[in-house]
Amino acid sequence: MSGSKKQESSMKSVALNEVKDDLSRYLRLAEKEEVLITRHGKPAGILIGFASEDDWFDYRLEHDPRFLQRVERSRQSLRAGRGIKLEEAEP
């Protein structure tokens, strides 16, 4: 869904103290690839940047449990033979 897809294989790993010292730099980097933040050498979190407000909107939508439940209910309805597919809808 997202406008600027991150490459899953491309993830930079950075120690927490480095991120704290230069957060602006890592936010810019996170627009291009996810940044794995480590604490004491172990994964502690991921920094995800957004190149645009649309990317931020897409991220929120993709992670909204209510939206995901609604999509799943719609898929179940289609599998049960209720409703029509988007391709079949008249313009």
Contacts in CASP RR format, 6 or more apart in sequence:
PFRMAT RR
TARGET T0000
AUTHOR 0000-0000-0000
METHOD contacts of the structure
MODEL  1
MSGSKKQESSMKSVALNEVKDDLSRYLRLAEKEEVLITRHGKPAGILIGF
ASEDDWFDYRLEHDPRFLQRVERSRQSLRAGRGIKLEEAEP
1 58 0 8 1.000
1 61 0 8 1.000
1 62 0 8 1.000
2 55 0 8 1.000
2 58 0 8 1.000
2 59 0 8 1.000
2 62 0 8 1.000
3 52 0 8 1.000
3 54 0 8 1.000
3 55 0 8 1.000
3 58 0 8 1.000
4 31 0 8 1.000
4 50 0 8 1.000
4 51 0 8 1.000
4 52 0 8 1.000
4 55 0 8 1.000
6 32 0 8 1.000
6 33 0 8 1.000
6 34 0 8 1.000
6 48 0 8 1.000
7 33 0 8 1.000
10 33 0 8 1.000
10 34 0 8 1.000
11 33 0 8 1.000
11 34 0 8 1.000
11 35 0 8 1.000
11 36 0 8 1.000
11 46 0 8 1.000
12 29 0 8 1.000
12 33 0 8 1.000
12 34 0 8 1.000
12 35 0 8 1.000
12 36 0 8 1.000
13 35 0 8 1.000
13 36 0 8 1.000
13 38 0 8 1.000
14 26 0 8 1.000
14 35 0 8 1.000
14 36 0 8 1.000
14 37 0 8 1.000
14 38 0 8 1.000
15 37 0 8 1.000
15 38 0 8 1.000
15 39 0 8 1.000
15 41 0 8 1.000
16 37 0 8 1.000
16 38 0 8 1.000
16 39 0 8 1.000
16 44 0 8 1.000
18 26 0 8 1.000
19 26 0 8 1.000
19 35 0 8 1.000
19 37 0 8 1.000
19 47 0 8 1.000
26 35 0 8 1.000
26 47 0 8 1.000
27 47 0 8 1.000
27 49 0 8 1.000
29 35 0 8 1.000
30 47 0 8 1.000
30 48 0 8 1.000
30 49 0 8 1.000
31 49 0 8 1.000
31 50 0 8 1.000
31 51 0 8 1.000
34 46 0 8 1.000
34 47 0 8 1.000
34 48 0 8 1.000
35 46 0 8 1.000
35 47 0 8 1.000
35 48 0 8 1.000
36 43 0 8 1.000
36 45 0 8 1.000
36 46 0 8 1.000
37 43 0 8 1.000
37 44 0 8 1.000
37 45 0 8 1.000
37 46 0 8 1.000
37 47 0 8 1.000
38 44 0 8 1.000
48 59 0 8 1.000
49 55 0 8 1.000
50 56 0 8 1.000
50 59 0 8 1.000
61 67 0 8 1.000
77 83 0 8 1.000
78 85 0 8 1.000
END
